[in-house]
Amino acid sequence: MELNPSNGLTILGEKYVEHPDPQHLEGVPGTHSWLIEAVAPGNQKVIGTYER
């Protein structure tokens, strides 16, 4: 997953946690999270792109 924030936002950190996979299969679900800070006033936008 890739995030593209507008110029008024800054990504402070990101984390991906893969769910346990006892069979070691590909395509295991997980959770991706970001910490984003607003650094300028006004409306901002985040565009995310997901590719498999």
C-alpha distance matrix in Angstrom:
0.0 3.8 6.7 10.2 13.0 16.5 19.2 20.5 17.5 16.6 13.7 16.0 13.8 10.8 11.1 9.9 12.8 13.3 16.1 19.4 20.0 23.7 23.8 21.1 19.5 16.3 13.7 14.4 12.6 11.3 10.5 7.9 9.9 10.8 14.4 15.1 18.7 20.6 22.7 24.5 26.3 25.6 22.9 19.3 16.2 12.4 10.4 6.9 5.7 4.6 6.6 8.8
3.8 0.0 3.8 6.7 9.9 13.3 15.7 17.4 14.7 13.8 11.4 14.3 12.8 10.6 12.1 11.9 15.4 16.5 19.4 22.7 23.5 27.2 27.3 24.5 23.0 19.7 17.3 18.1 16.3 14.7 13.3 10.1 11.0 10.5 13.5 13.4 16.7 18.2 20.0 21.6 23.6 23.0 20.5 16.9 13.8 10.2 8.3 5.6 5.2 6.6 8.6 11.6
6.7 3.8 0.0 3.8 6.2 9.8 12.5 13.8 11.1 10.7 8.9 12.2 11.6 10.1 12.5 13.3 16.8 18.5 21.2 24.7 26.0 29.7 30.1 27.5 26.2 23.0 20.4 20.7 18.5 16.4 14.3 10.8 10.4 8.9 11.3 10.4 13.4 14.6 16.5 18.0 19.8 19.3 16.8 13.1 10.2 6.6 5.7 4.4 6.4 8.9 11.8 14.9
10.2 6.7 3.8 0.0 3.8 6.7 9.3 11.3 9.4 9.7 9.2 13.0 13.4 12.9 15.7 16.9 20.4 22.2 25.0 28.5 29.7 33.4 33.8 31.0 29.7 26.4 23.8 24.4 22.2 20.2 18.0 14.5 13.7 11.6 13.0 11.1 13.2 13.6 14.8 15.8 17.7 17.1 14.8 11.1 8.4 5.7 5.1 6.2 8.2 11.6 14.2 17.6
13.0 9.9 6.2 3.8 0.0 3.8 6.6 7.8 5.9 7.1 7.8 11.5 12.9 13.2 16.4 18.2 21.6 23.9 26.5 30.1 31.7 35.4 36.1 33.5 32.3 29.2 26.5 26.7 24.1 21.9 19.1 15.7 13.9 11.1 11.6 8.7 10.1 9.9 11.3 12.1 14.0 13.5 11.5 7.7 5.9 4.3 6.2 8.4 11.4 14.6 17.5 20.9
16.5 13.3 9.8 6.7 3.8 0.0 3.8 5.5 5.8 8.3 10.4 13.9 15.9 16.6 20.0 21.9 25.4 27.7 30.3 33.8 35.4 39.2 39.8 37.2 36.0 32.8 30.1 30.4 27.8 25.6 22.8 19.4 17.5 14.6 14.4 11.0 11.2 9.7 10.3 10.0 11.7 10.9 9.3 5.9 5.3 6.2 8.3 11.4 14.2 17.7 20.5 24.1
19.2 15.7 12.5 9.3 6.6 3.8 0.0 3.8 5.5 7.6 10.6 13.6 16.2 17.8 21.4 23.8 27.3 29.8 32.6 36.0 37.8 41.5 42.2 39.5 38.5 35.3 32.8 33.0 30.6 28.1 25.3 21.7 19.6 16.2 15.4 11.9 11.0 9.3 8.4 8.0 10.6 10.9 10.5 7.9 8.8 9.8 12.0 14.8 17.4 20.8 23.4 26.9
20.5 17.4 13.8 11.3 7.8 5.5 3.8 0.0 3.8 7.0 10.4 12.8 15.9 17.7 21.3 23.9 27.2 30.0 32.6 36.1 38.1 41.8 42.9 40.3 39.4 36.5 33.9 33.7 30.9 28.3 25.1 21.7 19.1 15.6 14.1 10.3 8.6 5.9 5.2 4.6 7.2 8.0 8.4 6.3 8.5 10.1 13.2 16.0 19.1 22.3 25.3 28.6
17.5 14.7 11.1 9.4 5.9 5.8 5.5 3.8 0.0 3.8 6.8 9.4 12.2 14.0 17.5 20.2 23.5 26.4 28.9 32.4 34.5 38.1 39.3 36.8 36.0 33.3 30.6 30.3 27.5 24.7 21.5 18.1 15.4 11.8 10.3 6.6 5.6 4.6 5.5 7.0 9.6 10.5 10.0 7.0 8.2 8.4 11.6 13.7 16.9 19.8 22.8 26.0
16.6 13.8 10.7 9.7 7.1 8.3 7.6 7.0 3.8 0.0 3.8 6.1 9.1 11.4 15.1 18.1 21.4 24.5 27.3 30.5 32.7 36.2 37.5 34.8 34.4 31.7 29.4 28.9 26.4 23.4 20.3 16.7 14.0 10.3 8.6 5.6 5.3 6.5 6.8 9.6 12.6 14.1 13.8 10.7 11.2 10.3 13.0 14.3 17.1 19.6 22.3 25.2
13.7 11.4 8.9 9.2 7.8 10.4 10.6 10.4 6.8 3.8 0.0 3.8 5.6 7.6 11.3 14.3 17.7 20.7 23.6 26.8 29.0 32.5 33.8 31.1 30.8 28.2 26.0 25.3 23.0 19.8 16.8 13.2 10.7 7.0 6.0 4.5 6.4 9.0 10.2 13.2 15.9 17.0 16.2 12.8 12.4 10.3 12.5 12.7 15.3 17.2 19.9 22.5
16.0 14.3 12.2 13.0 11.5 13.9 13.6 12.8 9.4 6.1 3.8 0.0 3.8 7.2 10.7 14.2 17.2 20.6 23.4 26.3 28.8 32.1 33.8 31.1 31.3 29.0 27.1 26.0 23.7 20.3 17.2 13.9 11.1 7.6 5.4 5.7 6.8 10.2 11.1 14.6 17.4 19.1 18.7 15.8 15.7 13.8 16.1 16.0 18.5 19.9 22.5 24.6
13.8 12.8 11.6 13.4 12.9 15.9 16.2 15.9 12.2 9.1 5.6 3.8 0.0 3.8 7.0 10.6 13.6 16.9 19.8 22.7 25.1 28.4 30.0 27.4 27.7 25.6 23.8 22.5 20.4 16.9 14.1 10.9 8.5 5.7 5.2 7.3 9.7 13.3 14.6 18.0 20.6 21.9 21.1 17.9 17.2 14.6 16.3 15.3 17.2 18.1 20.3 22.1
10.8 10.6 10.1 12.9 13.2 16.6 17.8 17.7 14.0 11.4 7.6 7.2 3.8 0.0 3.8 7.0 10.3 13.5 16.4 19.4 21.7 25.1 26.6 24.0 24.1 21.9 20.1 18.8 16.7 13.3 10.6 7.3 5.6 4.2 6.2 8.8 12.1 15.4 17.3 20.4 22.7 23.5 22.1 18.7 17.3 14.1 15.1 13.3 14.9 15.1 17.3 18.7
11.1 12.1 12.5 15.7 16.4 20.0 21.4 21.3 17.5 15.1 11.3 10.7 7.0 3.8 0.0 3.8 6.6 10.0 12.9 15.7 18.2 21.5 23.2 20.7 21.1 19.3 17.6 15.9 14.0 10.4 8.1 5.7 5.3 6.4 8.8 12.0 15.3 18.8 20.9 23.9 26.0 26.7 25.1 21.8 20.2 16.8 17.4 15.0 16.0 15.3 17.1 17.9
9.9 11.9 13.3 16.9 18.2 21.9 23.8 23.9 20.2 18.1 14.3 14.2 10.6 7.0 3.8 0.0 3.8 6.5 9.7 12.6 14.7 18.2 19.6 17.2 17.3 15.6 13.9 12.1 10.4 6.9 5.6 4.3 6.4 8.9 12.0 14.9 18.5 21.7 24.0 26.9 28.8 29.1 27.1 23.8 21.6 18.1 17.9 14.9 15.2 13.7 15.0 15.1
12.8 15.4 16.8 20.4 21.6 25.4 27.3 27.2 23.5 21.4 17.7 17.2 13.6 10.3 6.6 3.8 0.0 3.8 6.4 9.1 11.7 15.1 17.0 15.0 15.6 14.6 13.2 10.5 9.0 5.5 5.3 6.5 8.7 11.8 14.5 17.8 21.3 24.5 27.0 29.9 31.6 31.9 29.9 26.7 24.6 21.1 21.0 17.9 18.1 16.0 17.1 16.5
13.3 16.5 18.5 22.2 23.9 27.7 29.8 30.0 26.4 24.5 20.7 20.6 16.9 13.5 10.0 6.5 3.8 0.0 3.8 6.4 8.3 11.8 13.4 11.4 11.8 11.1 9.9 7.0 6.3 4.1 6.5 8.6 11.6 14.9 17.9 21.0 24.6 27.7 30.2 33.0 34.7 34.7 32.4 29.2 26.8 23.1 22.5 19.0 18.6 15.8 16.2 14.8
16.1 19.4 21.2 25.0 26.5 30.3 32.6 32.6 28.9 27.3 23.6 23.4 19.8 16.4 12.9 9.7 6.4 3.8 0.0 3.8 6.3 9.7 11.8 10.9 11.4 11.7 10.4 6.8 6.0 5.1 7.7 10.9 13.7 17.3 20.2 23.3 26.9 29.9 32.7 35.3 36.7 36.6 34.2 31.3 28.8 25.3 24.7 21.3 20.9 18.0 18.4 16.7
19.4 22.7 24.7 28.5 30.1 33.8 36.0 36.1 32.4 30.5 26.8 26.3 22.7 19.4 15.7 12.6 9.1 6.4 3.8 0.0 3.8 6.3 9.1 8.8 10.4 11.8 11.7 8.1 8.8 8.8 11.5 14.5 17.2 20.6 23.4 26.7 30.2 33.4 36.0 38.8 40.3 40.3 38.0 35.0 32.6 29.0 28.4 24.9 24.3 21.2 21.2 19.1
20.0 23.5 26.0 29.7 31.7 35.4 37.8 38.1 34.5 32.7 29.0 28.8 25.1 21.7 18.2 14.7 11.7 8.3 6.3 3.8 0.0 3.8 5.5 5.3 6.9 9.0 9.8 6.7 9.0 10.3 13.7 16.5 19.6 23.0 26.1 29.2 32.8 35.9 38.5 41.1 42.7 42.5 40.0 36.9 34.2 30.6 29.5 25.8 24.7 21.3 20.7 18.0
23.7 27.2 29.7 33.4 35.4 39.2 41.5 41.8 38.1 36.2 32.5 32.1 28.4 25.1 21.5 18.2 15.1 11.8 9.7 6.3 3.8 0.0 3.8 5.7 8.1 11.3 12.8 10.2 12.6 14.0 17.3 20.2 23.2 26.6 29.5 32.7 36.2 39.4 42.0 44.7 46.3 46.2 43.7 40.6 38.0 34.4 33.3 29.6 28.4 25.0 24.2 21.3
23.8 27.3 30.1 33.8 36.1 39.8 42.2 42.9 39.3 37.5 33.8 33.8 30.0 26.6 23.2 19.6 17.0 13.4 11.8 9.1 5.5 3.8 0.0 3.8 5.5 9.2 11.4 9.9 13.1 15.1 18.8 21.4 24.8 28.1 31.3 34.3 37.9 40.9 43.5 46.1 47.7 47.4 44.7 41.6 38.7 35.1 33.5 29.8 28.1 24.6 23.2 20.0
21.1 24.5 27.5 31.0 33.5 37.2 39.5 40.3 36.8 34.8 31.1 31.1 27.4 24.0 20.7 17.2 15.0 11.4 10.9 8.8 5.3 5.7 3.8 0.0 3.8 6.7 9.5 8.3 11.9 13.6 17.2 19.3 22.7 25.8 29.1 32.0 35.6 38.7 41.0 43.6 45.4 45.2 42.7 39.4 36.5 32.8 31.2 27.4 25.7 22.2 20.7 17.5
19.5 23.0 26.2 29.7 32.3 36.0 38.5 39.4 36.0 34.4 30.8 31.3 27.7 24.1 21.1 17.3 15.6 11.8 11.4 10.4 6.9 8.1 5.5 3.8 0.0 3.8 6.6 6.6 10.4 12.9 16.7 18.7 22.4 25.6 29.0 31.6 35.4 38.1 40.6 43.0 44.6 44.1 41.4 38.1 35.0 31.3 29.4 25.6 23.6 19.9 18.2 14.8
16.3 19.7 23.0 26.4 29.2 32.8 35.3 36.5 33.3 31.7 28.2 29.0 25.6 21.9 19.3 15.6 14.6 11.1 11.7 11.8 9.0 11.3 9.2 6.7 3.8 0.0 3.8 5.6 9.2 11.6 15.2 16.7 20.5 23.4 27.0 29.3 33.0 35.7 38.0 40.2 42.0 41.4 38.6 35.2 32.0 28.3 26.2 22.4 20.1 16.5 14.5 11.1
13.7 17.3 20.4 23.8 26.5 30.1 32.8 33.9 30.6 29.4 26.0 27.1 23.8 20.1 17.6 13.9 13.2 9.9 10.4 11.7 9.8 12.8 11.4 9.5 6.6 3.8 0.0 3.8 6.3 9.1 12.5 14.1 17.9 20.9 24.6 26.7 30.5 33.0 35.5 37.6 39.1 38.3 35.3 32.1 28.9 25.2 23.1 19.4 17.2 13.5 12.0 8.7
14.4 18.1 20.7 24.4 26.7 30.4 33.0 33.7 30.3 28.9 25.3 26.0 22.5 18.8 15.9 12.1 10.5 7.0 6.8 8.1 6.7 10.2 9.9 8.3 6.6 5.6 3.8 0.0 3.8 6.6 10.3 12.7 16.3 19.6 23.2 25.7 29.4 32.1 34.8 37.1 38.5 37.9 35.1 32.0 29.0 25.4 23.8 20.0 18.5 15.0 14.3 11.5
12.6 16.3 18.5 22.2 24.1 27.8 30.6 30.9 27.5 26.4 23.0 23.7 20.4 16.7 14.0 10.4 9.0 6.3 6.0 8.8 9.0 12.6 13.1 11.9 10.4 9.2 6.3 3.8 0.0 3.8 7.2 9.9 13.4 16.9 20.4 22.8 26.6 29.1 32.0 34.2 35.4 34.7 31.9 28.9 26.0 22.5 21.1 17.5 16.6 13.2 13.5 11.5
11.3 14.7 16.4 20.2 21.9 25.6 28.1 28.3 24.7 23.4 19.8 20.3 16.9 13.3 10.4 6.9 5.5 4.1 5.1 8.8 10.3 14.0 15.1 13.6 12.9 11.6 9.1 6.6 3.8 0.0 3.8 6.7 10.0 13.6 16.9 19.6 23.3 26.1 28.9 31.3 32.7 32.3 29.7 26.7 24.0 20.5 19.7 16.2 15.9 13.0 14.0 12.9
10.5 13.3 14.3 18.0 19.1 22.8 25.3 25.1 21.5 20.3 16.8 17.2 14.1 10.6 8.1 5.6 5.3 6.5 7.7 11.5 13.7 17.3 18.8 17.2 16.7 15.2 12.5 10.3 7.2 3.8 0.0 3.8 6.5 10.2 13.4 16.1 19.8 22.6 25.5 27.9 29.2 28.9 26.5 23.5 21.1 17.7 17.5 14.3 14.8 12.7 14.6 14.4
7.9 10.1 10.8 14.5 15.7 19.4 21.7 21.7 18.1 16.7 13.2 13.9 10.9 7.3 5.7 4.3 6.5 8.6 10.9 14.5 16.5 20.2 21.4 19.3 18.7 16.7 14.1 12.7 9.9 6.7 3.8 0.0 3.8 7.0 10.6 13.0 16.8 19.6 22.3 24.7 26.3 26.1 23.8 20.6 18.3 14.8 14.6 11.6 12.4 11.1 13.3 14.0
9.9 11.0 10.4 13.7 13.9 17.5 19.6 19.1 15.4 14.0 10.7 11.1 8.5 5.6 5.3 6.4 8.7 11.6 13.7 17.2 19.6 23.2 24.8 22.7 22.4 20.5 17.9 16.3 13.4 10.0 6.5 3.8 0.0 3.8 7.0 9.7 13.4 16.3 19.1 21.7 23.1 23.3 21.3 18.2 16.4 13.2 14.0 11.8 13.7 13.3 16.0 17.2
10.8 10.5 8.9 11.6 11.1 14.6 16.2 15.6 11.8 10.3 7.0 7.6 5.7 4.2 6.4 8.9 11.8 14.9 17.3 20.6 23.0 26.6 28.1 25.8 25.6 23.4 20.9 19.6 16.9 13.6 10.2 7.0 3.8 0.0 3.8 6.1 9.8 12.9 15.5 18.2 19.9 20.4 18.7 15.5 14.1 11.2 12.7 11.3 13.7 14.3 17.2 19.1
14.4 13.5 11.3 13.0 11.6 14.4 15.4 14.1 10.3 8.6 6.0 5.4 5.2 6.2 8.8 12.0 14.5 17.9 20.2 23.4 26.1 29.5 31.3 29.1 29.0 27.0 24.6 23.2 20.4 16.9 13.4 10.6 7.0 3.8 0.0 3.8 6.8 10.3 12.8 15.8 17.6 18.6 17.6 14.8 14.3 12.1 14.5 14.0 16.8 17.8 20.8 22.8
15.1 13.4 10.4 11.1 8.7 11.0 11.9 10.3 6.6 5.6 4.5 5.7 7.3 8.8 12.0 14.9 17.8 21.0 23.3 26.7 29.2 32.7 34.3 32.0 31.6 29.3 26.7 25.7 22.8 19.6 16.1 13.0 9.7 6.1 3.8 0.0 3.8 6.8 9.4 12.2 14.0 15.0 14.1 11.2 11.2 9.6 12.6 13.1 16.3 18.1 21.3 23.8
18.7 16.7 13.4 13.2 10.1 11.2 11.0 8.6 5.6 5.3 6.4 6.8 9.7 12.1 15.3 18.5 21.3 24.6 26.9 30.2 32.8 36.2 37.9 35.6 35.4 33.0 30.5 29.4 26.6 23.3 19.8 16.8 13.4 9.8 6.8 3.8 0.0 3.8 6.2 9.2 11.2 12.9 12.9 10.7 12.0 11.5 15.0 16.1 19.5 21.5 24.7 27.4
20.6 18.2 14.6 13.6 9.9 9.7 9.3 5.9 4.6 6.5 9.0 10.2 13.3 15.4 18.8 21.7 24.5 27.7 29.9 33.4 35.9 39.4 40.9 38.7 38.1 35.7 33.0 32.1 29.1 26.1 22.6 19.6 16.3 12.9 10.3 6.8 3.8 0.0 3.8 5.8 7.4 9.2 9.7 8.1 10.4 11.2 14.9 16.8 20.3 22.9 26.2 29.1
22.7 20.0 16.5 14.8 11.3 10.3 8.4 5.2 5.5 6.8 10.2 11.1 14.6 17.3 20.9 24.0 27.0 30.2 32.7 36.0 38.5 42.0 43.5 41.0 40.6 38.0 35.5 34.8 32.0 28.9 25.5 22.3 19.1 15.5 12.8 9.4 6.2 3.8 0.0 3.8 7.0 9.8 11.3 9.9 12.5 13.5 17.0 19.1 22.4 25.2 28.2 31.3
24.5 21.6 18.0 15.8 12.1 10.0 8.0 4.6 7.0 9.6 13.2 14.6 18.0 20.4 23.9 26.9 29.9 33.0 35.3 38.8 41.1 44.7 46.1 43.6 43.0 40.2 37.6 37.1 34.2 31.3 27.9 24.7 21.7 18.2 15.8 12.2 9.2 5.8 3.8 0.0 3.8 6.7 8.9 8.6 11.9 13.9 17.3 20.0 23.3 26.4 29.5 32.8
26.3 23.6 19.8 17.7 14.0 11.7 10.6 7.2 9.6 12.6 15.9 17.4 20.6 22.7 26.0 28.8 31.6 34.7 36.7 40.3 42.7 46.3 47.7 45.4 44.6 42.0 39.1 38.5 35.4 32.7 29.2 26.3 23.1 19.9 17.6 14.0 11.2 7.4 7.0 3.8 0.0 3.8 7.0 8.3 12.1 14.8 18.2 21.2 24.7 27.7 31.1 34.4
25.6 23.0 19.3 17.1 13.5 10.9 10.9 8.0 10.5 14.1 17.0 19.1 21.9 23.5 26.7 29.1 31.9 34.7 36.6 40.3 42.5 46.2 47.4 45.2 44.1 41.4 38.3 37.9 34.7 32.3 28.9 26.1 23.3 20.4 18.6 15.0 12.9 9.2 9.8 6.7 3.8 0.0 3.8 6.4 10.1 13.4 16.6 19.9 23.3 26.4 29.8 33.2
22.9 20.5 16.8 14.8 11.5 9.3 10.5 8.4 10.0 13.8 16.2 18.7 21.1 22.1 25.1 27.1 29.9 32.4 34.2 38.0 40.0 43.7 44.7 42.7 41.4 38.6 35.3 35.1 31.9 29.7 26.5 23.8 21.3 18.7 17.6 14.1 12.9 9.7 11.3 8.9 7.0 3.8 0.0 3.8 7.0 10.5 13.5 16.8 20.2 23.3 26.8 30.1
19.3 16.9 13.1 11.1 7.7 5.9 7.9 6.3 7.0 10.7 12.8 15.8 17.9 18.7 21.8 23.8 26.7 29.2 31.3 35.0 36.9 40.6 41.6 39.4 38.1 35.2 32.1 32.0 28.9 26.7 23.5 20.6 18.2 15.5 14.8 11.2 10.7 8.1 9.9 8.6 8.3 6.4 3.8 0.0 3.8 7.0 10.2 13.5 16.9 20.1 23.4 26.8
16.2 13.8 10.2 8.4 5.9 5.3 8.8 8.5 8.2 11.2 12.4 15.7 17.2 17.3 20.2 21.6 24.6 26.8 28.8 32.6 34.2 38.0 38.7 36.5 35.0 32.0 28.9 29.0 26.0 24.0 21.1 18.3 16.4 14.1 14.3 11.2 12.0 10.4 12.5 11.9 12.1 10.1 7.0 3.8 0.0 3.8 6.5 9.9 13.3 16.5 19.8 23.3
12.4 10.2 6.6 5.7 4.3 6.2 9.8 10.1 8.4 10.3 10.3 13.8 14.6 14.1 16.8 18.1 21.1 23.1 25.3 29.0 30.6 34.4 35.1 32.8 31.3 28.3 25.2 25.4 22.5 20.5 17.7 14.8 13.2 11.2 12.1 9.6 11.5 11.2 13.5 13.9 14.8 13.4 10.5 7.0 3.8 0.0 3.8 6.5 10.1 13.1 16.5 19.8
10.4 8.3 5.7 5.1 6.2 8.3 12.0 13.2 11.6 13.0 12.5 16.1 16.3 15.1 17.4 17.9 21.0 22.5 24.7 28.4 29.5 33.3 33.5 31.2 29.4 26.2 23.1 23.8 21.1 19.7 17.5 14.6 14.0 12.7 14.5 12.6 15.0 14.9 17.0 17.3 18.2 16.6 13.5 10.2 6.5 3.8 0.0 3.8 6.8 10.1 13.4 16.9
6.9 5.6 4.4 6.2 8.4 11.4 14.8 16.0 13.7 14.3 12.7 16.0 15.3 13.3 15.0 14.9 17.9 19.0 21.3 24.9 25.8 29.6 29.8 27.4 25.6 22.4 19.4 20.0 17.5 16.2 14.3 11.6 11.8 11.3 14.0 13.1 16.1 16.8 19.1 20.0 21.2 19.9 16.8 13.5 9.9 6.5 3.8 0.0 3.8 6.6 10.0 13.4
5.7 5.2 6.4 8.2 11.4 14.2 17.4 19.1 16.9 17.1 15.3 18.5 17.2 14.9 16.0 15.2 18.1 18.6 20.9 24.3 24.7 28.4 28.1 25.7 23.6 20.1 17.2 18.5 16.6 15.9 14.8 12.4 13.7 13.7 16.8 16.3 19.5 20.3 22.4 23.3 24.7 23.3 20.2 16.9 13.3 10.1 6.8 3.8 0.0 3.8 6.6 10.2
4.6 6.6 8.9 11.6 14.6 17.7 20.8 22.3 19.8 19.6 17.2 19.9 18.1 15.1 15.3 13.7 16.0 15.8 18.0 21.2 21.3 25.0 24.6 22.2 19.9 16.5 13.5 15.0 13.2 13.0 12.7 11.1 13.3 14.3 17.8 18.1 21.5 22.9 25.2 26.4 27.7 26.4 23.3 20.1 16.5 13.1 10.1 6.6 3.8 0.0 3.8 6.8
6.6 8.6 11.8 14.2 17.5 20.5 23.4 25.3 22.8 22.3 19.9 22.5 20.3 17.3 17.1 15.0 17.1 16.2 18.4 21.2 20.7 24.2 23.2 20.7 18.2 14.5 12.0 14.3 13.5 14.0 14.6 13.3 16.0 17.2 20.8 21.3 24.7 26.2 28.2 29.5 31.1 29.8 26.8 23.4 19.8 16.5 13.4 10.0 6.6 3.8 0.0 3.8
8.8 11.6 14.9 17.6 20.9 24.1 26.9 28.6 26.0 25.2 22.5 24.6 22.1 18.7 17.9 15.1 16.5 14.8 16.7 19.1 18.0 21.3 20.0 17.5 14.8 11.1 8.7 11.5 11.5 12.9 14.4 14.0 17.2 19.1 22.8 23.8 27.4 29.1 31.3 32.8 34.4 33.2 30.1 26.8 23.3 19.8 16.9 13.4 10.2 6.8 3.8 0.0
